[in-house]
Amino acid sequence: MSDKFEKGMATRRAVLGDAHVDRAEANKSEFDAPFQTMITEGAWGTLWSDDSISKRERSMLTLSLLAATGNFEEIPMHVRATANTGASPQDVLQAFMHVAVYAGVPKANHAIKLAKQTYAEMGISI
């Protein structure tokens, strides 16, 4: 694999955790392997590996964008990742409050609901 892939995989593991990445890798097939390589190199090896901003800031941006665009299925995964990126529950709430103002209250409301459920599953009292 390429250096970008190796760097991406290391960053992906650092952010999402080994257990998540191991499950994703176990579910990878010949059909979606090119897609998995693309996101590992692009999202994780380029974007998330860039140290221009912190992982905490990237978490907040990612969660905001997911909520603003209605991509709710990825929110729990990225809320769980905050345990590794340093974004606090208060940071996440602030990100979703921005979503409410700039992208709509219903999207923010649903994202907050998902975050609350995920934090409860993580055993984090909010």
C-alpha positions as CSV (number, residue, x, y, z in Angstrom):
1,M,0.0,0.0,0.0
2,S,1.0,3.6,-0.5
3,D,2.5,5.9,2.2
4,K,-0.7,7.9,2.1
5,F,-2.7,4.7,2.9
6,E,-0.4,3.7,5.8
7,K,-0.6,7.2,7.2
8,G,-4.3,7.2,6.8
9,M,-4.8,3.9,8.4
10,A,-2.7,5.0,11.4
11,T,-4.8,8.2,11.8
12,R,-8.0,6.3,11.3
13,R,-7.1,3.9,14.1
14,A,-6.0,6.8,16.3
15,V,-9.3,8.7,15.8
16,L,-11.9,5.9,15.5
17,G,-10.1,3.2,17.6
18,D,-8.7,-0.2,16.6
19,A,-12.0,-2.1,17.3
20,H,-14.0,0.1,14.9
21,V,-11.4,-0.1,12.1
22,D,-10.9,-3.9,12.6
23,R,-14.7,-4.4,12.2
24,A,-14.7,-2.2,9.1
25,E,-11.7,-4.0,7.6
26,A,-13.3,-7.4,8.3
27,N,-16.5,-6.3,6.5
28,K,-14.6,-5.0,3.5
29,S,-15.1,-6.9,0.3
30,E,-13.6,-7.0,-3.2
31,F,-16.5,-4.8,-4.3
32,D,-15.9,-1.9,-1.9
33,A,-12.1,-2.3,-1.4
34,P,-11.4,0.6,-3.9
35,F,-13.8,2.9,-2.0
36,Q,-12.2,1.9,1.4
37,T,-8.7,2.7,-0.1
38,M,-9.9,6.0,-1.4
39,I,-11.3,7.2,2.0
40,T,-8.3,5.8,3.9
41,E,-5.9,7.8,1.7
42,G,-8.1,10.9,1.1
43,A,-10.1,11.5,4.2
44,W,-7.7,9.9,6.7
45,G,-4.3,10.1,5.0
46,T,-4.7,13.6,3.7
47,L,-7.4,15.6,5.6
48,W,-7.4,14.0,9.1
49,S,-3.6,13.6,9.0
50,D,-2.9,17.3,8.3
51,D,-1.9,19.0,11.5
52,S,-3.0,22.5,10.4
53,I,-5.8,22.3,12.9
54,S,-6.3,20.0,15.8
55,K,-8.1,16.7,15.9
56,R,-10.5,18.3,18.3
57,E,-11.4,21.0,15.8
58,R,-11.7,18.4,13.0
59,S,-14.2,16.5,15.2
60,M,-16.3,19.6,15.7
61,L,-16.2,20.5,12.0
62,T,-17.0,16.9,11.0
63,L,-20.0,16.6,13.4
64,S,-21.3,20.0,12.3
65,L,-21.1,19.1,8.6
66,L,-22.7,15.7,9.1
67,A,-25.6,17.3,11.0
68,A,-26.0,20.2,8.6
69,T,-26.1,17.9,5.6
70,G,-28.4,15.4,7.3
71,N,-25.9,12.6,7.2
72,F,-27.0,11.4,10.7
73,E,-25.8,7.8,10.4
74,E,-22.2,8.8,10.8
75,I,-22.8,11.0,13.9
76,P,-22.6,8.3,16.6
77,M,-19.3,7.1,15.2
78,H,-17.8,10.6,15.3
79,V,-19.2,11.3,18.7
80,R,-17.5,8.1,19.9
81,A,-14.3,9.4,18.2
82,T,-14.3,12.5,20.4
83,A,-12.9,10.3,23.2
84,N,-9.7,10.1,21.1
85,T,-9.8,13.6,19.6
86,G,-10.3,15.7,22.7
87,A,-13.6,17.3,21.7
88,S,-15.8,17.5,24.9
89,P,-19.5,17.0,25.1
90,Q,-19.8,20.8,25.5
91,D,-17.7,21.2,22.3
92,V,-20.1,18.9,20.5
93,L,-23.1,20.8,21.8
94,Q,-21.6,24.1,20.6
95,A,-21.0,22.6,17.2
96,F,-24.6,21.5,17.0
97,M,-25.9,24.9,18.2
98,H,-24.1,26.4,15.2
99,V,-25.9,23.9,13.0
100,A,-29.2,25.1,14.5
101,V,-28.5,28.7,13.5
102,Y,-26.9,28.1,10.1
103,A,-28.6,24.9,8.9
104,G,-31.7,24.4,10.8
105,V,-33.1,23.6,14.2
106,P,-34.5,20.1,13.3
107,K,-31.1,18.9,12.0
108,A,-29.4,20.2,15.2
109,N,-32.1,18.7,17.4
110,H,-31.7,15.3,15.8
111,A,-27.9,15.4,16.0
112,I,-28.2,16.3,19.7
113,K,-30.5,13.4,20.3
114,L,-28.0,11.1,18.6
115,A,-25.1,12.5,20.7
116,K,-27.0,12.1,23.9
117,Q,-27.8,8.4,23.1
118,T,-24.1,7.8,22.1
119,Y,-22.7,9.4,25.2
120,A,-25.1,7.3,27.3
121,E,-23.8,4.2,25.5
122,M,-20.3,5.3,26.2
123,G,-21.1,5.7,29.9
124,I,-20.5,9.5,29.8
125,S,-22.8,11.5,31.9
126,I,-23.8,14.8,30.3
